[in-house]
Amino acid sequence: MKYLFNEIFSRSRKNLRQINKWMLLPLLSLFWGCNHQKNDQLLDRFQELENLTVYSVDAKPAVKISFQLDAIYGDSNEVLIGRIVDVAVDRRGRVYIADIGNMVLYTFDPDGKYIERLGRDGKGPGEFNFIKSLQIRQDQLYVFDSTMHRLNIFSLDSLALSKTVSLGGNKSSYQALSRTFPEIRNLHVRDDGFLIAEFVKHATTEKTQPFQNIELLSLFYLLGDDGNISKELYEFTSAIITDLGIVYNIKEFFGHVLKGFTSKDQFYLAEPDYFLVKIFNPYGEYQSAFLYPINKILLTPETAVEAGVSDRLISLMESINLPETWPVLTDLKIDDQDRLWVATTVDDMTIYEWWVLENTGELITRFEWPRNEPIEVVKNEYIYTRETNEETGLQQIVRYRIEFEEV
């Protein structure tokens, strides 16, 4: 049966073709049946998709990839990083590290030399109450403060504060946001200066019970450069959240919908349950999708221990209505060449297998990387990872040069 599937789906890089919807459903049903997977949910998810390309899981990498240690950021007597929440890299190679332990930004030159810190804990202009994310656009550094619902924008030329923008001040005018949590969960700055804000809300307003799972809905809205909402873009179920006294997403077990934006402001959404990636234009209109039907890994207490899950969560596994398998996809990055870097779960729970893809989904290469050294940024032919110094126990950012070699 496996041989039959490979014969049907195997294609060279140049000869991969789209499979019409009426052909796709029985073939996927056959594949998942052979692998003892339930296919009813799979069929429900895929039956409405247009422009879906299915790639062979046996696709051969076009190149080999290797990495060379190049620089370390944060490992100095001048900087004592509390907890890294996000990282950004500008076109000059300077690195910006958001530390929510100390609520500041640290800036480094390309070689790892500390430059200066930006901002501080506070509620005034240029100060931070809770740094959620960093982004660089048009020679400006955008710092999203999710508690204050605002952006602090710094000039990359002077590293001085340019302006502060309050976000979503007119959200009460939109009925769909009337019961949304107070904060914007995520924010993307587009190349034209507009913003895409992700609001979140529970799929139900009823009181939850202990260990109950409920869906979390995300709503993408377009905001002007003044921070006011102008248009709804897209709504989707983004995560499963569980009542553990406080309600939150147990990403280790349930995963969540991964999001990425290209340089042309297209966005990609990838659900954790399948290697299925959907592509949307900048205004939230679905364009196409691609699929790699890779095998799933059973979720057990033993594999949770191997994956480094906390003892507390492992002790609660019997009480939570967990999925049968681990999330297929766990991370998604888009580099400055609009290539996709996607982390997948494999049998060895101490690592992820990362797939590097063209923006159409074609495989470029694959490599293994430790789970406990997450990749934060891919830019200028480097990857930047978050690692822990074994001697000090402190977090730091480590840069590796990417080297491609033809197969």
N, C-alpha and C positions, 0 to 999 in steps of 0.2 A: 504493500500500500504506500509506504514511504517512497519507494522507487517510482510509482505511478505519479505521486504528487510532484517529485522533482522533475520528471519528464515533462509534466504539464507546464510548470512554472519556470523551469530553467531557461534563461535567455542570456545572451551576451550583452555587454554594456551598450552596444550600438543597436541591438535588435529588440530591446525591451519594448513592449507595446502595451497599450491600454487594453483592458479586458472589459467588454461590455457588461453592464449590470446583470443581464439575464444569464450570462455565462459565469459571472463571479460567484453568485450565491450557491449553486450546487457544488462548485469546486471547493469553496471555503467550507461548506458543510462536510464534504468528503474528508478534507484535511483534518479538521478539528475532531471529527468522529474517530479517525485513525489514532489521534493522540489523546483519546479519552476525555475530550473537552466537551462541555455543553455548548451546542451551537445555536440554540434558540435566541439567546441574547445577542450573539454575534450577528445573526441574520437580521434581527430587529435593528441593530445599529447601522448596518451597511446597506440595507435595501433602498434607502432614499438617497444615497450618495451618488452624485454625478462626477464625471471626470476623475474616476478613481483608478490609479495605477497600482498594480500589484507586482512587487519585485520578489525574486527568488531569495530565500534565506541562504542559499548556497552561492550567492553572487560573489565573485572573486574580487578582492581589493585591487584597485588600479595601481596603488603605490604602497610601499612600506613606510612606516612612520617611526621615528625615534626622537628622543628628547635629550637635550644637554643642559645640565644645571648652569644657570647664567648669572643670577643675582638674587639677593635676599633683602627684603624690606621689613623693617621693624626690629631687627636683631641688633640693637645698639644701646649704649648707656644713656642716650638722649631720649629714647622713646620706650615707654612701658605700656604696651597695648593691653587693655582690659579684655575686650571681646569684639572681634571683628564681625561686622554685620554686612558690609558690602565693600566692593573695590571698583575703582574706575581707572582707566589709563588714557591719557590724552595722546594726540598725534605726535608729540615730542618724546613720548615714552615715559613721561612723569607719571608716578603712581599716587593715587589718593585712597587712603584707607579710612573707612568710617568705623570708629570705635564707640560702641554704645555703652561700654563700661565707664568710660570717661566723658562721653558725649562730645567728642571733638573729631576733627578730620586731621590726619597726618599726611603730609605731602613729602614725596621723595623724588630725587632726580633719577634718571634711567638706570644709573649704576648702583642705586640703593642708598645713596647719601641722603640723610634727613635734611629737609629744607625748613619747614615750619609747620605749625598747627593752625588750623582755621576754625573759628567759632569756639563756643564753649556751652556748657549747660546753662539754660535760661530760656526766657520767653521773648526777649527783645529781638530786633533785627539782627540777622547773622548769628543768632544763638539757636540751640537745638533742645527740644524737649524729648524727642525720640526720633533718631535718625533711622529711616526705613530703607532708603536706597539712594544710590548715586547714579548720575548719567551725565555724559558729556555730549554736547551738541553745539556746533557753530562757535567754537572757542569759548564756551561757557560751561561751568560746572553747576549742575542742578542737584540740589540736596533736598530730598523729599522728607518732610517731618510729618509723620502720620498722626501724631497726637495733636499737633497744632494745625493740621490740615492746611499746610502751606509749603511753598518752595522758597528756599534761600538760594539765590543765583549768584555765583562768583565768577569774576572775569579770570580767564586763564592767563591773560597777559600780566595782570597786576596781582592776582590772587586776592583782590579786594572784593567786598560785597557789592554787587551791582544793584540788586533790588530784591524785595521779598513779595511774593504773590500768594494771596489767600485763595483757597481752592473750594469750589462748589458752594459758594455763598448763596446761590439761587436754587439749590436742590429741592427746596420745599415747593417749587413750581412744577416739579415732576412727580406725578402720582406714584410711579413705580419705586421712587426712592423714599417714600413716606415712612417705611418701616425699616429702612436700611440702617445698618450699624452707623454710628456717628462718623467713623473714620473711612477714608478711602484706603482700600487695601494695597493697591499698587498704582503706579503712575509711569507713563511713558511719554517722553518729550519727542514730538515729531520734528522732522527737518524743517517744516514750514512754521514752526513756533507754536502750533496747536498741541494740545495735550490729550492723551487717552487715559482716562481715569477708570479704575476698576472698583466699583462699589460692590459690596457683598451683603447678602441677607439670607436668613433661614428660609427653607422651602415651606415651613410650617410655623404658625404663630402659637401653637399649643405648647403647654408646659411639658418639658421633656422628663423622662424617667431615667433613673440611674442606668448607665451603660447603653442607653438608647442611641442608635445611629440615625442621623437625619441628613438630608442633602443641603449643601451650601450652594446658593446661586450667586453667580457673578454677573454684573451688568457693566459693559463697556459704554462709556459716554465720552463724547468729544467735548473738550473744553477749549475756549479761546485763550490767547496769551494773557488775558486779564484774569483767568481762573474761573470764569463763569461757564456753566454748562450750556452747550448750544444744540446738541443732537445726541439721541440714543444710537448706538452702533450695533451691539450684539449682546444677547443674553444666553448663558449656558450654565449647566451644573458643573461646578468647579472642584468639589471635594465632598467627601463624607466626613461629618464631624460626629464626635461621640461625647456623651455626657459623663464626665469623670469627676463630677463636682463642679468643674468649669467645663464648658463645651469647647472642644477644639479638635483640630484635625491631627490624628495620629499618622503622620506622614510615613513612618517606618512601615506600617502595615497597610494603609489604605492608599498612600500616594495622593496626588492631586493633579489637576490639569496643568500641564506645563505650557508656558507662553514664551514666545520669542518674536522680536520685531527686526525687520531688515532695514538696511540703509534707505530703502525706498518706502518705508513705513507699511509694507505688507506685514501681516502678523500670522503666526503659526500657532495652532493649538494642538496639543497631543495629550490624549487621555492616558492615565496610568495603566489601564487594563490591557491594552493592545499596542503594538507598534504601528499605530495609525496616526498620521499627522495631517491636519487640515490646514489649507492655505486660504487666507482672506485678503481682499484688497484693503487699502487704508480706510475705507468707509464701512467696513464690517460685512461686505458681501462675499459669500463663499465663492471660491474660484475652483479649487481642485483638492485632491487628497492623494496620499500614497500609503501603502501598507507593506510591511514585512511580517508575515505570519510566523513569528518565532515562538518557540515553546515557552510555557510558563513554568515557574518553579514553585513547588508546594511550600506553603507557609506552615511551619511547625515550630514548637518551642526550641527544638535542637538547632534549626537553621537560624532562629532569632538570636540564640546565644552566639553562634558563629558570626553573625552579622554585627555583633557588638551592641545589640539593643539593651537598654537599661534593665536592670533587675526588676524595677518597679513595673515596667510595662509587661515584661515576661510573666510576672506573677498575676497580672490581670487578664492574660490571654483567654483563660477559661470562662471569664465573665463577659467578655466582649463578643459580639456577633461579628467575627472576622471573616474576610474573604478566604477562599481556599488556597489562593496562590499569592505570591509576592507581586507588588507592582512590576509590570514589565518595563516601563520607562520611569526613570527617577530624576533625570535632569535634562535640560535643553539649553544650549547656548548657541547664539548666532555670531559668527566672527565678522571682522571688518570686510571680508570678501563675500559675505552672505552665505557662507557654508554653514551647515547645521552640524552641531556636535551633540550627540544624544547618548546618554548613559543608560545601559540596560542591565537587568539582573541576570546573573548566571549561576551555575551550580556552586562555584566558589564564592561564598558569601563575604569574603574579606575584600573582594574587589568588585568593580563594575567593568563591564566591557563597553567601551565608548565606540560609537560609530560616527565617522565623519562622512557627511553626505553633501552632494550638490544641492542647490536650492530646489531642484525638481525631485529630489529623493534618491538619486542614483548613488550607489556606494562608492566612496573614494578609498577609505581604508578603515581598519578597526584596530583597537589596542586595549590593553588592560591597564587599570589604574586603581590604586588603593581607595577603598571606601572612605577612610578617615583622612584623606587629603583631597577635599573637593576642589574641582576646577572652578575658579571664579570668573576669569576673563580669558578670551582668546582674541589676540590683537597683534598686528604688526609681526606675524609669524612667531609669536610667543604664546605660551599658556602661563597663566598666573594661578597658583594653587594656594589654598590655605592649609598650613601645616603647623604642628606644635613642636617647638624646640624641646628635644628630649632632655637637655640639661636643665633648662629653666622652667619648662612647663608652659611657656608663654607662646601665644599665637604669633605667626609671622606669615608674610606672603613670599612665596618662592617663585621665581621666574625660570622657565625652561625654554630654550630655543627649539623650535619645531624643525625637524629635518625630514624631508620627503625623499624617497628613493624609488625609482621606477622598478616595478617587479620584473 
